[in-house]
């Protein structure tokens, strides 16, 4: 059995290695090279693909919860969804969550994921108290911001290239509702979108859907959703049923015409410039999780998500260039997301910097990688960077220019023998 990424590209052959104890994992690491840990397979590109894949998902026990601190101790294979199902009814939520709840704790740390509240709470590593990790030697060590701090800086956002995370303690946040008080702001162009983000920057959560095929004076028109938890005491959170895509769509089904039609309908369904809604946790944070196997929409050839971030002072001009280039190409996405970010952290390979990011899904097709390379050039011109968790194409040269701590990361890997054991297709491509 081979495992592949959520983007279904590239399709590769690999050996899946399972372990039941720390000793058996130690033997796997001792006997194999070209290893990478694999959680629930929700990274989009090739960051969790290698010749030999260590399956961490079965290790999904809840170990302890300190209710006085909100400190949860779980194994690395626990899904965010499992935490929500157990703890939302008790009045707790994740301090930081990405746009899917179907990722593991180990994956969240390895990607140092971020969400709709980065401008307030930062990345996932901000809520990590500690984790245990198995190193190339087979030694298991405890790691935190204070203890083995360099290992912490390298592992959070390090894409699994420092070792195998076994378990972690993370802080949850207190809530008193499963509902979000959401405000939706309809904007006519990128200027209005940026103004709305700044106007509502004190709101804890914010994200904008953006029409990436809009042209001319309408470039950057968006629906900005901002919100915070209500205080109504309703914590009756349960797992919902969901529809599922039963087969891969034919490749011609998703094209510039269908995307343009979807964007027109989605933007048009909101009538007022400013409106308020009461939405639940899943609708606000995880809308796509309601559709099983939604990756099949892109056909058997797969897809990739292109996510870049630009410094705040140049975000407006840079994103306008990027959106214009995408619109001119006709290779738009109906899943285009704009977010505001706060201060950069110290982790060597964490993605966020203070500014704005744009994320778009693209079907793998002729001409796509040429477009992505054109977008890369714009990102570099504005001193931005690409998100490794989503990437399947960025070159070594482009990657290096976006991550100033890359040499520290390379040196740390080499000093600790990590470069000999833990490698992914992505790490080889970008030279780490």
C-alpha positions in Angstrom: 0.0 0.0 0.0 1.2 3.5 -0.9 0.1 6.8 0.6 -0.3 10.0 -1.2 -1.1 13.6 -0.3 -4.5 15.3 -0.3 -3.6 17.0 -3.6 -3.2 13.6 -5.2 -0.1 14.9 -6.9 2.5 13.5 -7.3 1.5 9.9 -7.4 4.4 7.9 -5.9 5.2 4.5 -4.7 6.3 4.2 -1.1 6.6 1.7 1.8 4.3 2.4 4.8 6.0 1.5 8.0 4.0 0.9 11.2 5.1 0.8 14.8 3.5 -0.3 18.0 6.1 0.8 20.6 8.9 3.2 20.9 11.3 0.3 20.5 9.8 -0.8 17.2 9.9 2.8 16.0 13.6 3.0 17.0 14.3 -0.1 14.9 12.4 1.4 11.9 14.6 4.5 12.1 17.8 2.4 12.6 17.1 0.1 9.6 15.8 2.7 7.1 16.7 6.0 5.4 14.5 8.3 3.4 12.0 8.5 6.2 9.2 10.9 6.9 6.3 10.8 9.4 2.8 10.8 8.0 -0.4 11.8 9.8 -3.8 12.0 8.2 -2.6 12.8 4.7 -4.0 16.4 4.6 -0.9 18.2 3.5 -1.4 19.1 -0.2 2.0 18.5 -1.8 5.0 16.3 -1.3 6.1 17.4 2.2 5.0 14.1 3.8 6.0 11.9 0.9 9.1 9.8 0.8 10.4 6.4 -0.1 9.6 5.2 3.4 6.6 6.6 5.3 6.1 6.2 9.1 2.4 6.0 9.8 1.7 8.0 13.0 -2.1 8.2 12.7 -2.9 5.0 14.8 -1.2 6.6 17.8 -4.2 8.6 18.9 -4.6 8.3 22.7 -5.7 11.1 25.0 -3.3 11.0 27.9 -4.3 13.7 30.3 -6.1 17.1 30.7 -5.3 19.7 33.4 -8.6 21.6 33.6 -7.1 24.3 35.8 -4.6 25.2 33.0 -6.5 24.1 30.0 -3.5 21.9 29.1 -4.2 18.8 27.0 -1.7 15.9 26.6 -2.3 13.7 23.6 -0.4 11.4 21.3 0.7 12.8 17.9 -1.9 10.9 15.9 -4.9 12.6 17.6 -7.0 14.6 15.1 -8.1 18.1 15.9 -11.7 16.9 15.2 -11.4 14.4 18.0 -10.3 17.1 20.4 -13.3 19.2 19.4 -15.8 16.4 19.8 -14.4 15.7 23.3 -13.8 19.2 24.6 -16.2 21.7 23.0 -19.1 20.3 25.0 -16.9 20.9 28.1 -16.4 24.5 27.1 -12.9 24.3 25.4 -11.7 25.1 21.9 -8.4 25.1 20.1 -6.4 28.3 20.6 -5.2 28.0 17.0 -6.7 26.0 14.2 -6.3 25.8 10.4 -9.1 25.5 7.9 -9.5 21.8 8.4 -10.0 19.9 11.6 -8.9 16.6 10.0 -5.2 16.9 10.7 -3.1 15.4 13.5 -1.4 17.1 16.4 1.9 16.0 15.0 1.1 17.5 11.6 -0.1 20.7 13.2 3.3 21.1 15.0 5.4 20.0 12.0 3.6 22.6 9.8 3.2 25.1 12.6 -0.3 25.7 11.2 -2.1 29.0 11.6 -5.7 30.1 11.3 -8.1 33.0 11.1 -6.7 34.5 14.3 -3.0 34.7 13.5 -3.1 38.5 14.0 -4.1 37.8 17.6 -2.8 34.4 18.6 0.0 33.6 16.2 0.9 30.0 15.0 0.1 26.7 16.6 3.5 26.6 18.3 2.3 29.4 20.5 -0.1 27.1 22.3 2.4 24.1 22.5 3.8 23.6 26.0 6.0 20.7 25.1 6.4 17.6 22.9 8.3 14.3 22.9 10.2 13.5 19.8 12.3 10.5 18.6 15.6 11.7 17.1 17.6 9.8 14.4 19.5 8.0 17.2 16.3 6.5 18.5 16.6 8.7 21.7 13.3 10.2 22.8 13.6 13.7 24.2 11.3 16.3 25.7 11.3 19.6 23.9 9.8 23.0 24.7 10.6 26.7 24.2 12.8 26.5 27.3 14.2 23.0 27.1 16.1 22.1 23.9 14.9 25.4 22.5 16.8 25.0 19.2 15.1 21.7 18.6 11.8 23.4 19.2 12.6 26.2 16.8 13.6 23.7 14.1 10.7 21.2 14.7 7.8 23.7 14.7 7.3 24.3 11.0 10.2 21.9 10.2 8.0 19.7 8.1 8.9 16.5 9.9 12.6 16.8 9.1 13.9 16.7 12.7 12.4 13.4 14.0 9.1 11.7 14.8 6.8 13.6 17.2 5.3 11.1 19.6 3.0 13.2 21.9 2.4 16.8 22.9 0.9 19.1 25.5 -1.2 22.0 24.1 -3.2 24.8 25.7 -6.9 25.1 24.9 -9.0 28.2 25.2 -12.3 28.6 27.2 -15.5 29.2 25.2 -19.1 29.4 26.2 -20.8 28.6 22.9 -20.6 26.4 19.8 -21.7 29.5 17.8 -19.8 32.4 16.2 -21.3 35.9 15.9 -20.2 36.5 12.3 -20.2 39.8 10.3 -19.9 39.6 6.5 -18.6 42.6 4.6 -19.0 42.7 0.9 -16.3 44.7 -0.9 -16.1 45.9 -4.5 -12.3 45.7 -5.0 -9.0 45.1 -3.3 -8.8 48.6 -1.8 -12.1 48.1 0.0 -11.0 44.6 1.1 -7.9 45.9 2.7 -9.8 48.8 4.4 -12.3 46.3 5.8 -9.6 44.1 7.2 -8.0 47.0 8.9 -11.4 48.3 10.2 -12.1 44.9 11.8 -8.6 44.0 12.8 -9.5 44.0 16.5 -12.0 41.1 15.8 -10.4 37.8 16.9 -11.2 35.9 13.7 -11.1 37.1 10.1 -10.9 35.6 6.6 -11.9 36.7 3.1 -13.1 34.7 0.2 -11.8 36.5 -2.9 -12.9 36.4 -6.5 -9.6 35.7 -8.2 -11.0 35.9 -11.7 -12.3 39.5 -11.3 -10.8 42.0 -13.7 -10.2 45.8 -14.0 -11.7 47.9 -11.2 -13.2 44.8 -9.6 -9.9 43.0 -8.9 -9.9 41.8 -5.3 -13.6 42.0 -4.7 -14.3 39.8 -1.7 -16.6 38.6 1.1 -14.8 39.3 4.4 -16.1 37.2 7.3 -15.1 38.3 10.8 -16.3 37.1 14.1 -16.0 35.8 17.7 -17.6 33.2 19.9 -21.1 34.0 21.2 -21.8 33.7 25.0 -25.1 31.9 25.0 -24.0 28.8 26.9 -24.9 26.4 24.0 -22.1 23.9 23.8 -24.1 21.0 22.3 -21.4 20.3 19.7 -21.8 16.9 17.8 -20.2 15.4 14.8 -22.3 16.2 11.7 -23.1 13.9 8.8 -21.6 14.9 5.5 -22.0 14.4 1.8 -19.1 12.8 0.0 -17.8 13.0 -3.5 -17.9 9.3 -4.7 -15.5 9.5 -7.7 -13.0 11.7 -9.4 -14.7 14.4 -11.5 -13.7 14.4 -15.3 -10.9 16.8 -15.8 -13.0 19.1 -18.1 -15.6 19.7 -15.3 -13.5 22.3 -13.6 -12.5 25.1 -15.9 -12.5 28.9 -16.1 -16.2 29.0 -17.1 -17.4 26.8 -14.1 -15.2 28.7 -11.7 -16.4 32.1 -13.0 -20.0 30.9 -12.6 -19.4 29.7 -9.1 -17.7 32.9 -8.1 -20.5 35.0 -9.6 -23.1 33.0 -7.6 -21.1 33.0 -4.4 -20.4 36.7 -4.4 -24.0 37.5 -5.5 -25.7 35.5 -2.7 -24.7 38.3 -0.3 -26.9 41.3 -0.9 -26.0 43.8 1.8 -22.6 45.5 2.2 -22.6 44.5 5.9 -24.7 41.7 7.4 -24.6 39.5 10.5 -25.1 35.8 10.9 -25.1 33.2 13.6 -23.0 30.3 12.4 -21.6 27.2 14.1 -18.0 26.2 14.6 -17.9 23.9 11.6 -19.4 26.4 9.2 -17.1 29.2 10.3 -13.8 27.3 10.7 -14.1 24.2 8.6 -16.6 24.6 5.7 -14.9 22.2 3.4 -14.8 19.4 5.9 -18.5 19.0 5.4 -17.7 17.5 2.0 -15.9 14.1 2.1 -13.2 13.6 -0.5 -13.7 17.1 -1.9 -10.2 16.7 -3.5 -11.9 14.5 -6.2 -13.5 17.6 -7.7 -10.2 18.3 -9.4 -10.1 15.0 -11.2 -7.6 12.1 -11.1 -4.7 14.4 -12.1 -4.9 16.1 -8.8 -4.4 19.7 -7.7 -2.2 21.9 -5.7 -2.7 24.9 -3.4 -0.6 27.9 -4.0 -0.2 29.9 -0.8 2.1 32.9 -0.5 2.5 35.7 2.0 3.8 39.3 1.5 5.0 41.9 4.0 2.2 44.2 5.1 3.7 47.4 3.7 3.7 45.9 0.1 0.8 43.5 0.4 -1.7 45.7 -1.5 0.5 46.3 -4.5 1.9 42.7 -4.5 -1.5 41.0 -4.2 -2.9 43.2 -7.0 -0.1 42.0 -9.3 -0.7 38.4 -8.3 -4.5 38.6 -8.8 -4.1 40.3 -12.1 -1.7 37.6 -13.3 -4.1 34.9 -12.2 -7.1 36.5 -13.8 -5.2 37.0 -17.1 -4.2 33.3 -17.1 -7.8 32.1 -16.7 -6.7 29.5 -14.3 -8.7 30.8 -11.4 -9.9 29.0 -8.2 -13.2 29.0 -6.5 -11.3 28.4 -3.3 -9.3 31.6 -2.9 -8.7 32.9 0.6 -7.1 36.1 1.9 -6.0 36.4 5.5 -4.3 39.0 7.8 -1.3 38.0 9.8 0.5 39.3 12.9 4.1 39.3 14.0 6.5 36.6 12.7 7.8 34.1 15.2 11.3 32.8 15.7 10.8 29.3 14.3 13.2 28.5 11.5 10.7 27.5 8.8 7.4 28.9 10.0 5.4 30.5 7.2 3.7 33.6 8.5 5.2 37.1 8.5 3.3 40.3 9.4 1.2 40.9 6.3 -1.4 39.3 4.1 -1.5 35.8 2.5 -3.4 34.5 -0.5 -4.2 30.8 -0.9 -5.7 29.3 -4.1 -6.3 25.8 -5.3 -5.3 25.0 -8.9 -6.1 21.9 -10.9 -2.9 20.2 -12.3 -3.0 20.9 -16.0 -0.9 22.1 -18.9 0.6 25.5 -18.2 0.0 25.5 -14.5 3.6 25.2 -13.3 4.6 28.0 -15.7 2.0 30.2 -14.0 3.2 29.2 -10.5 6.7 30.1 -11.5 5.5 33.5 -12.7 3.7 34.0 -9.4 6.9 33.0 -7.5 8.8 35.8 -9.3 6.2 38.3 -8.1 6.4 37.0 -4.5 10.2 37.3 -4.5 9.9 40.8 -6.0 7.8 41.8 -3.0 10.0 39.8 -0.5 7.4 37.2 0.4 7.5 33.5 0.8 5.7 30.2 -0.1 4.0 27.9 2.4 5.7 24.5 2.4 2.7 22.5 3.7 0.8 23.4 0.5 3.6 23.5 -2.0 4.5 21.0 -4.7 6.6 23.1 -7.1 8.7 25.8 -5.5 12.4 25.8 -6.6 15.3 25.7 -4.2 16.3 29.3 -5.2 12.8 30.7 -4.6 12.4 28.9 -1.3 15.7 30.0 0.1 15.1 33.7 -0.6 11.9 33.6 1.4 13.3 31.9 4.5 16.2 33.8 6.1 16.8 31.1 8.7 17.3 28.3 6.2 21.1 27.9 6.8 20.5 27.6 10.6 18.0 24.8 9.8 20.3 23.0 7.4 23.2 23.2 9.9 21.1 21.9 12.8 19.9 19.0 10.7 23.4 18.1 9.7 24.9 18.4 13.2 22.3 16.0 14.5 22.3 13.5 11.7 18.7 14.4 10.7 19.6 15.0 7.1 20.7 11.3 6.7 17.5 9.8 8.0 14.5 12.2 7.6 13.9 13.3 4.0 10.8 14.0 1.9 10.4 14.6 -1.8 10.0 18.2 -0.9 13.1 18.5 1.3 15.2 17.1 -1.6 13.6 19.5 -4.1 14.3 22.6 -1.9 17.6 21.4 -0.6 17.1 21.0 3.1 
